Amino acid sequence: MPPLNIREPIFEALTAKLHDALVPVQVKAVSRVWKNWADMDEIQMPVVYIVETGERTVTEKGRPRALYLSADLIIYTGRGQQPEIVPSTIFNPIMDEIEKALASDPVTGVQDLGGLVSHCWISGHTLIAEGTLGPISVVVMPVEILTSASFDTTPGAFWFDSGELYIEPVVMGGQGTPTDPTPIKVGNLKGVSIEATATVVNLSSQFQVSMGKAISGLAFKGTAQIGVFDGATMSRVMLGQNPTATARALHSADYTIPSGGGTITVVPPNAGTYNRDLGAIYAATGLRLARITAGNPAAGQYKLAGNIYTFAAGDGEKVVRISCLYEQSGTGLEITSLYKGIAPHFFMVLSGTYDGKKTTLVLESVVSSRMQIVTSLEQFALMNFEFEAFAGPTGRLGTLGSV
């Protein structure tokens, strides 16, 4: 029996989430019964209204439809008896709290309203009328919701969205059993592709058409695309090494050279330890200064001793941007060269849910064959890793099932 009550529980959950987040920070009410600001008194503000604005359906033959719900979060604020107050100082904190309330889960990378939807997020242009309506300001924040249920009655299980991916290290490269066998849930999973490829051998003769076919091999391969960088996952899955408790990071900052030249001591942030020089440039022009190892620097040069940079008198009072590496507490990867033949492998589970039906793929022995970090201008960077499954000593590759 298909679900007959999709929309109302979703908007009830959205209202409850925003109420719990906003009422404690002096918002008078969160309501789905909209009122015109002109019909209200300032004493009733700040107030937030949730107004449904439309729906969008994406349909493709052979697949259940995807239903998108749209709503506006309408914020009214007033200045009361304090006309000198900047209006945005009243509604900006409310907008921040809404952002926090609808923030993605740090593990799954989505806000699913307690499992009711695929995702709920702020999407589109936010309209702000700051102080243009007398003492009243209005903010309209658009919200988009992608549901994870449908009215379709097609038998069988569908898979919607990217799913959930779990990895458990089994054998570490050159280290035997991992010191930390804790399973890893891969965060912000963008998608996974799985491919089974058979190697077909033909029985040929003098005729054009083969007389028989046989499968000499079957390869199970896949690619996972991740939107976050997890040093522990990379280290334990691809490199087969346990992560370290320290990490190196880049530090760049502008410094003014003392009048008449002199020294600048670079102190990394977060109580970090200076590690390596990455050069200095003039902040105004971008031209690079030359590092020398002996003698006194002339204009356009610098000399380094530890984390102390020495500059010439001719560069006095100029601003330079110094870049360096530093070390601090974090998750690091010690990328070392292991002996040939060592192949760290792991246990992997990929699962997806749609309309209450769950499909789960379990691969019991998997190795990662390739890892890639892709950056792009004005886009979030992505990490891809490719993997291959094998049967291992038990001869069992894994399972695929739906419940």
TORVOMAR-597050 format. One record per residue (C-alpha): x, y, z; residue in one letter. Coordinates in steps of 0.02 Angstrom, whole numbers, padded with zeros to 5 digits, m for minus. Layout:
BEGIN
{atom {X, Y, Z}, "A"}
...
// end
This chain:
BEGIN
{atom {00000, 00000, 00000}, "M"}
{atom {00079, 00165, m00052}, "P"}
{atom {00094, 00305, 00076}, "P"}
{atom {m00058, 00421, 00075}, "L"}
{atom {00007, 00553, 00193}, "N"}
{atom {00170, 00626, 00129}, "I"}
{atom {00159, 00815, 00136}, "R"}
{atom {00083, 00856, 00304}, "E"}
{atom {00206, 00759, 00414}, "P"}
{atom {00349, 00844, 00320}, "I"}
{atom {00288, 01020, 00354}, "F"}
{atom {00243, 00977, 00533}, "E"}
{atom {00422, 00917, 00559}, "A"}
{atom {00493, 01073, 00476}, "L"}
{atom {00385, 01184, 00588}, "T"}
{atom {00435, 01091, 00745}, "A"}
{atom {00620, 01099, 00702}, "K"}
{atom {00615, 01287, 00671}, "L"}
{atom {00508, 01318, 00826}, "H"}
{atom {00632, 01226, 00937}, "D"}
{atom {00776, 01325, 00862}, "A"}
{atom {00700, 01499, 00854}, "L"}
{atom {00584, 01524, 01002}, "V"}
{atom {00727, 01512, 01129}, "P"}
{atom {00814, 01657, 01037}, "V"}
{atom {00670, 01781, 01061}, "Q"}
{atom {00566, 01740, 00906}, "V"}
{atom {00386, 01764, 00962}, "K"}
{atom {00310, 01628, 00853}, "A"}
{atom {00340, 01505, 00711}, "V"}
{atom {00177, 01480, 00617}, "S"}
{atom {00105, 01410, 00455}, "R"}
{atom {m00040, 01535, 00460}, "V"}
{atom {00030, 01685, 00366}, "W"}
{atom {m00017, 01864, 00409}, "K"}
{atom {00023, 02023, 00315}, "N"}
{atom {00150, 02129, 00406}, "W"}
{atom {00036, 02280, 00384}, "A"}
{atom {m00097, 02193, 00490}, "D"}
{atom {00021, 02160, 00635}, "M"}
{atom {00090, 02259, 00782}, "D"}
{atom {00278, 02265, 00810}, "E"}
{atom {00251, 02189, 00981}, "I"}
{atom {00207, 02026, 00890}, "Q"}
{atom {00379, 02023, 00807}, "M"}
{atom {00501, 01944, 00772}, "P"}
{atom {00395, 01809, 00692}, "V"}
{atom {00429, 01674, 00562}, "V"}
{atom {00298, 01605, 00443}, "Y"}
{atom {00313, 01445, 00340}, "I"}
{atom {00216, 01463, 00178}, "V"}
{atom {00205, 01325, 00047}, "E"}
{atom {00241, 01398, m00124}, "T"}
{atom {00238, 01254, m00248}, "G"}
{atom {00287, 01080, m00302}, "E"}
{atom {00394, 01011, m00441}, "R"}
{atom {00385, 00832, m00505}, "T"}
{atom {00524, 00747, m00604}, "V"}
{atom {00459, 00595, m00697}, "T"}
{atom {00550, 00468, m00803}, "E"}
{atom {00472, 00314, m00881}, "K"}
{atom {00512, 00157, m00785}, "G"}
{atom {00555, 00251, m00625}, "R"}
{atom {00451, 00322, m00484}, "P"}
{atom {00431, 00509, m00486}, "R"}
{atom {00537, 00626, m00381}, "A"}
{atom {00433, 00755, m00288}, "L"}
{atom {00508, 00923, m00238}, "Y"}
{atom {00414, 01033, m00115}, "L"}
{atom {00447, 01220, m00102}, "S"}
{atom {00412, 01339, 00041}, "A"}
{atom {00460, 01514, 00095}, "D"}
{atom {00518, 01558, 00270}, "L"}
{atom {00452, 01736, 00296}, "I"}
{atom {00531, 01835, 00436}, "I"}
{atom {00455, 01996, 00505}, "Y"}
{atom {00557, 02104, 00624}, "T"}
{atom {00527, 02278, 00696}, "G"}
{atom {00633, 02411, 00781}, "R"}
{atom {00505, 02461, 00913}, "G"}
{atom {00551, 02621, 01003}, "Q"}
{atom {00734, 02615, 00947}, "Q"}
{atom {00740, 02691, 00772}, "P"}
{atom {00930, 02704, 00779}, "E"}
{atom {00950, 02514, 00777}, "I"}
{atom {01015, 02441, 00614}, "V"}
{atom {00872, 02325, 00558}, "P"}
{atom {00988, 02187, 00497}, "S"}
{atom {01060, 02166, 00672}, "T"}
{atom {00888, 02099, 00721}, "I"}
{atom {00851, 01980, 00577}, "F"}
{atom {01028, 01920, 00537}, "N"}
{atom {01040, 01816, 00698}, "P"}
{atom {00871, 01738, 00657}, "I"}
{atom {00933, 01692, 00482}, "M"}
{atom {01090, 01617, 00562}, "D"}
{atom {00984, 01510, 00677}, "E"}
{atom {00879, 01449, 00530}, "I"}
{atom {01039, 01402, 00439}, "E"}
{atom {01096, 01304, 00592}, "K"}
{atom {00928, 01217, 00612}, "A"}
{atom {00928, 01159, 00430}, "L"}
{atom {01113, 01119, 00424}, "A"}
{atom {01165, 00952, 00351}, "S"}
{atom {01208, 00809, 00466}, "D"}
{atom {01398, 00807, 00486}, "P"}
{atom {01404, 00621, 00443}, "V"}
{atom {01272, 00596, 00308}, "T"}
{atom {01291, 00769, 00230}, "G"}
{atom {01101, 00795, 00220}, "V"}
{atom {00959, 00866, 00325}, "Q"}
{atom {00820, 00736, 00316}, "D"}
{atom {00698, 00805, 00448}, "L"}
{atom {00716, 00651, 00555}, "G"}
{atom {00713, 00528, 00411}, "G"}
{atom {00554, 00596, 00328}, "L"}
{atom {00636, 00665, 00171}, "V"}
{atom {00788, 00641, 00061}, "S"}
{atom {00846, 00818, 00097}, "H"}
{atom {00784, 00988, 00155}, "C"}
{atom {00889, 01142, 00123}, "W"}
{atom {00888, 01328, 00088}, "I"}
{atom {00896, 01348, m00100}, "S"}
{atom {00876, 01501, m00210}, "G"}
{atom {00877, 01689, m00192}, "H"}
{atom {00837, 01762, m00021}, "T"}
{atom {00736, 01923, m00028}, "L"}
{atom {00778, 02055, 00102}, "I"}
{atom {00683, 02218, 00129}, "A"}
{atom {00787, 02304, 00264}, "E"}
{atom {00700, 02454, 00338}, "G"}
{atom {00608, 02497, 00176}, "T"}
{atom {00438, 02469, 00256}, "L"}
{atom {00457, 02598, 00394}, "G"}
{atom {00508, 02513, 00556}, "P"}
{atom {00470, 02340, 00483}, "I"}
{atom {00595, 02227, 00392}, "S"}
{atom {00547, 02074, 00291}, "V"}
{atom {00657, 01926, 00242}, "V"}
{atom {00599, 01784, 00129}, "V"}
{atom {00710, 01628, 00130}, "M"}
{atom {00665, 01492, 00003}, "P"}
{atom {00671, 01310, 00058}, "V"}
{atom {00670, 01157, m00055}, "E"}
{atom {00625, 00982, 00004}, "I"}
{atom {00654, 00823, m00094}, "L"}
{atom {00538, 00688, m00030}, "T"}
{atom {00591, 00507, m00013}, "S"}
{atom {00418, 00431, m00037}, "A"}
{atom {00297, 00417, m00182}, "S"}
{atom {00122, 00363, m00230}, "F"}
{atom {00187, 00233, m00353}, "D"}
{atom {00133, 00052, m00334}, "T"}
{atom {00266, m00027, m00445}, "T"}
{atom {00324, m00192, m00366}, "P"}
{atom {00504, m00217, m00319}, "G"}
{atom {00631, m00105, m00237}, "A"}
{atom {00693, 00062, m00304}, "F"}
{atom {00853, 00148, m00252}, "W"}
{atom {00844, 00336, m00227}, "F"}
{atom {00985, 00459, m00188}, "D"}
{atom {01167, 00413, m00155}, "S"}
{atom {01138, 00290, m00012}, "G"}
{atom {01248, 00252, 00138}, "E"}
{atom {01423, 00180, 00127}, "L"}
{atom {01514, 00091, 00269}, "Y"}
{atom {01693, 00028, 00266}, "I"}
{atom {01780, m00085, 00392}, "E"}
{atom {01969, m00109, 00376}, "P"}
{atom {02014, m00293, 00379}, "V"}
{atom {02197, m00304, 00329}, "V"}
{atom {02316, m00156, 00333}, "M"}
{atom {02460, m00140, 00211}, "G"}
{atom {02613, m00215, 00291}, "G"}
{atom {02534, m00206, 00464}, "Q"}
{atom {02421, m00359, 00471}, "G"}
{atom {02264, m00329, 00574}, "T"}
{atom {02226, m00142, 00590}, "P"}
{atom {02259, m00064, 00760}, "T"}
{atom {02093, 00027, 00740}, "D"}
{atom {01963, m00089, 00661}, "P"}
{atom {01820, 00034, 00693}, "T"}
{atom {01700, 00037, 00544}, "P"}
{atom {01694, 00202, 00450}, "I"}
{atom {01534, 00282, 00385}, "K"}
{atom {01587, 00382, 00232}, "V"}
{atom {01519, 00558, 00250}, "G"}
{atom {01437, 00667, 00117}, "N"}
{atom {01427, 00527, m00010}, "L"}
{atom {01391, 00601, m00183}, "K"}
{atom {01365, 00435, m00271}, "G"}
{atom {01430, 00260, m00303}, "V"}
{atom {01438, 00162, m00465}, "S"}
{atom {01457, m00028, m00466}, "I"}
{atom {01500, m00129, m00620}, "E"}
{atom {01513, m00317, m00645}, "A"}
{atom {01612, m00362, m00801}, "T"}
{atom {01631, m00538, m00870}, "A"}
{atom {01777, m00595, m00977}, "T"}
{atom {01697, m00696, m01116}, "V"}
{atom {01799, m00824, m01214}, "V"}
{atom {01736, m00876, m01386}, "N"}
{atom {01747, m01049, m01465}, "L"}
{atom {01793, m01002, m01642}, "S"}
{atom {01803, m01099, m01805}, "S"}
{atom {01817, m01060, m01989}, "Q"}
{atom {01642, m00988, m01981}, "F"}
{atom {01601, m00806, m01937}, "Q"}
{atom {01490, m00846, m01787}, "V"}
{atom {01568, m00923, m01633}, "S"}
{atom {01514, m01099, m01590}, "M"}
{atom {01516, m01072, m01403}, "G"}
{atom {01552, m00950, m01264}, "K"}
{atom {01621, m00966, m01089}, "A"}
{atom {01660, m00846, m00947}, "I"}
{atom {01840, m00854, m00893}, "S"}
{atom {01831, m00715, m00764}, "G"}
{atom {01712, m00596, m00675}, "L"}
{atom {01768, m00427, m00608}, "A"}
{atom {01668, m00327, m00482}, "F"}
{atom {01725, m00145, m00486}, "K"}
{atom {01658, 00021, m00425}, "G"}
{atom {01688, 00205, m00395}, "T"}
{atom {01633, 00310, m00246}, "A"}
{atom {01625, 00500, m00250}, "Q"}
{atom {01642, 00592, m00085}, "I"}
{atom {01616, 00776, m00046}, "G"}
{atom {01725, 00784, 00110}, "V"}
{atom {01907, 00740, 00143}, "F"}
{atom {01931, 00611, 00279}, "D"}
{atom {02113, 00575, 00313}, "G"}
{atom {02070, 00419, 00413}, "A"}
{atom {01972, 00344, 00269}, "T"}
{atom {02107, 00382, 00141}, "M"}
{atom {02246, 00316, 00251}, "S"}
{atom {02161, 00155, 00303}, "R"}
{atom {02074, 00113, 00139}, "V"}
{atom {02197, 00162, 00003}, "M"}
{atom {02366, 00167, 00089}, "L"}
{atom {02337, 00030, 00217}, "G"}
{atom {02414, 00131, 00357}, "Q"}
{atom {02344, 00197, 00519}, "N"}
{atom {02325, 00388, 00521}, "P"}
{atom {02437, 00497, 00628}, "T"}
{atom {02383, 00621, 00761}, "A"}
{atom {02471, 00768, 00677}, "T"}
{atom {02445, 00851, 00509}, "A"}
{atom {02536, 00978, 00403}, "R"}
{atom {02442, 01131, 00341}, "A"}
{atom {02474, 01287, 00238}, "L"}
{atom {02490, 01458, 00320}, "H"}
{atom {02496, 01621, 00221}, "S"}
{atom {02494, 01795, 00299}, "A"}
{atom {02547, 01973, 00261}, "D"}
{atom {02688, 02053, 00360}, "Y"}
{atom {02763, 02227, 00356}, "T"}
{atom {02954, 02230, 00345}, "I"}
{atom {03030, 02343, 00480}, "P"}
{atom {03093, 02513, 00426}, "S"}
{atom {03274, 02496, 00373}, "G"}
{atom {03252, 02308, 00347}, "G"}
{atom {03263, 02174, 00480}, "G"}
{atom {03182, 02013, 00534}, "T"}
{atom {03006, 01941, 00538}, "I"}
{atom {02967, 01790, 00646}, "T"}
{atom {02828, 01683, 00574}, "V"}
{atom {02719, 01604, 00709}, "V"}
{atom {02592, 01479, 00639}, "P"}
{atom {02411, 01481, 00703}, "P"}
{atom {02333, 01361, 00828}, "N"}
{atom {02497, 01337, 00923}, "A"}
{atom {02566, 01251, 00769}, "G"}
{atom {02750, 01213, 00738}, "T"}
{atom {02838, 01293, 00590}, "Y"}
{atom {02890, 01160, 00465}, "N"}
{atom {02946, 01225, 00294}, "R"}
{atom {02962, 01387, 00196}, "D"}
{atom {02854, 01407, 00040}, "L"}
{atom {02918, 01578, m00013}, "G"}
{atom {02878, 01762, 00002}, "A"}
{atom {02802, 01885, m00122}, "I"}
{atom {02768, 02071, m00123}, "Y"}
{atom {02585, 02089, m00074}, "A"}
{atom {02562, 02239, m00188}, "A"}
{atom {02630, 02163, m00349}, "T"}
{atom {02638, 01975, m00326}, "G"}
{atom {02822, 01972, m00375}, "L"}
{atom {02921, 01837, m00287}, "R"}
{atom {03072, 01873, m00178}, "L"}
{atom {03226, 01761, m00198}, "A"}
{atom {03286, 01659, m00050}, "R"}
{atom {03473, 01660, m00021}, "I"}
{atom {03575, 01545, 00090}, "T"}
{atom {03732, 01650, 00118}, "A"}
{atom {03776, 01834, 00140}, "G"}
{atom {03658, 01976, 00173}, "N"}
{atom {03499, 01995, 00071}, "P"}
{atom {03481, 02137, m00054}, "A"}
{atom {03316, 02214, m00107}, "A"}
{atom {03205, 02076, m00178}, "G"}
{atom {03290, 01942, m00073}, "Q"}
{atom {03269, 01862, 00098}, "Y"}
{atom {03369, 01746, 00208}, "K"}
{atom {03295, 01610, 00318}, "L"}
{atom {03349, 01539, 00485}, "A"}
{atom {03217, 01425, 00559}, "G"}
{atom {03057, 01526, 00559}, "N"}
{atom {03149, 01694, 00557}, "I"}
{atom {03150, 01789, 00392}, "Y"}
{atom {03279, 01927, 00362}, "T"}
{atom {03249, 02065, 00234}, "F"}
{atom {03356, 02204, 00160}, "A"}
{atom {03348, 02387, 00206}, "A"}
{atom {03290, 02425, 00029}, "G"}
{atom {03129, 02329, 00064}, "D"}
{atom {03093, 02420, 00227}, "G"}
{atom {02908, 02456, 00262}, "E"}
{atom {02851, 02351, 00115}, "K"}
{atom {02716, 02220, 00142}, "V"}
{atom {02762, 02040, 00100}, "V"}
{atom {02654, 01885, 00100}, "R"}
{atom {02747, 01739, 00178}, "I"}
{atom {02688, 01560, 00152}, "S"}
{atom {02745, 01407, 00247}, "C"}
{atom {02696, 01235, 00305}, "L"}
{atom {02664, 01202, 00489}, "Y"}
{atom {02616, 01053, 00596}, "E"}
{atom {02474, 01041, 00722}, "Q"}
{atom {02357, 00913, 00800}, "S"}
{atom {02241, 00834, 00672}, "G"}
{atom {02221, 00682, 00560}, "T"}
{atom {02374, 00654, 00452}, "G"}
{atom {02428, 00529, 00323}, "L"}
{atom {02606, 00466, 00319}, "E"}
{atom {02620, 00417, 00135}, "I"}
{atom {02759, 00289, 00126}, "T"}
{atom {02816, 00162, m00003}, "S"}
{atom {02771, m00016, 00043}, "L"}
{atom {02836, m00179, m00029}, "Y"}
{atom {02755, m00239, m00189}, "K"}
{atom {02615, m00363, m00163}, "G"}
{atom {02544, m00281, m00007}, "I"}
{atom {02359, m00244, m00035}, "A"}
{atom {02258, m00174, 00110}, "P"}
{atom {02078, m00231, 00098}, "H"}
{atom {01916, m00192, 00184}, "F"}
{atom {01736, m00248, 00209}, "F"}
{atom {01609, m00135, 00122}, "M"}
{atom {01421, m00106, 00139}, "V"}
{atom {01318, 00004, 00022}, "L"}
{atom {01134, 00029, 00063}, "S"}
{atom {00991, 00133, m00005}, "G"}
{atom {00810, 00158, 00049}, "T"}
{atom {00655, 00209, m00046}, "Y"}
{atom {00473, 00201, 00011}, "D"}
{atom {00523, 00096, 00160}, "G"}
{atom {00611, m00034, 00052}, "K"}
{atom {00796, m00058, 00084}, "K"}
{atom {00923, m00126, m00041}, "T"}
{atom {01094, m00175, 00026}, "T"}
{atom {01252, m00231, m00062}, "L"}
{atom {01386, m00315, 00045}, "V"}
{atom {01560, m00346, m00024}, "L"}
{atom {01668, m00446, 00096}, "E"}
{atom {01842, m00416, 00025}, "S"}
{atom {01881, m00254, m00067}, "V"}
{atom {02040, m00163, m00118}, "V"}
{atom {02054, 00017, m00176}, "S"}
{atom {02141, 00032, m00344}, "S"}
{atom {02138, 00220, m00369}, "R"}
{atom {02107, 00379, m00270}, "M"}
{atom {02082, 00551, m00346}, "Q"}
{atom {02055, 00727, m00278}, "I"}
{atom {01969, 00844, m00401}, "V"}
{atom {01965, 01032, m00374}, "T"}
{atom {01872, 01156, m00483}, "S"}
{atom {01851, 01345, m00489}, "L"}
{atom {01697, 01402, m00392}, "E"}
{atom {01650, 01222, m00351}, "Q"}
{atom {01673, 01110, m00200}, "F"}
{atom {01815, 00988, m00219}, "A"}
{atom {01774, 00803, m00231}, "L"}
{atom {01870, 00646, m00184}, "M"}
{atom {01846, 00490, m00290}, "N"}
{atom {01908, 00317, m00251}, "F"}
{atom {01895, 00163, m00359}, "E"}
{atom {01885, m00012, m00287}, "F"}
{atom {01880, m00194, m00338}, "E"}
{atom {01802, m00339, m00245}, "A"}
{atom {01874, m00514, m00238}, "F"}
{atom {01816, m00681, m00167}, "A"}
{atom {01958, m00713, m00046}, "G"}
{atom {01995, m00883, 00032}, "P"}
{atom {01810, m00919, 00065}, "T"}
{atom {01759, m00900, m00118}, "G"}
{atom {01618, m00783, m00063}, "R"}
{atom {01609, m00612, m00146}, "L"}
{atom {01462, m00542, m00048}, "G"}
{atom {01274, m00523, m00053}, "T"}
{atom {01141, m00411, m00132}, "L"}
{atom {00967, m00408, m00058}, "G"}
{atom {00808, m00306, m00036}, "S"}
{atom {00689, m00304, 00113}, "V"}
// end
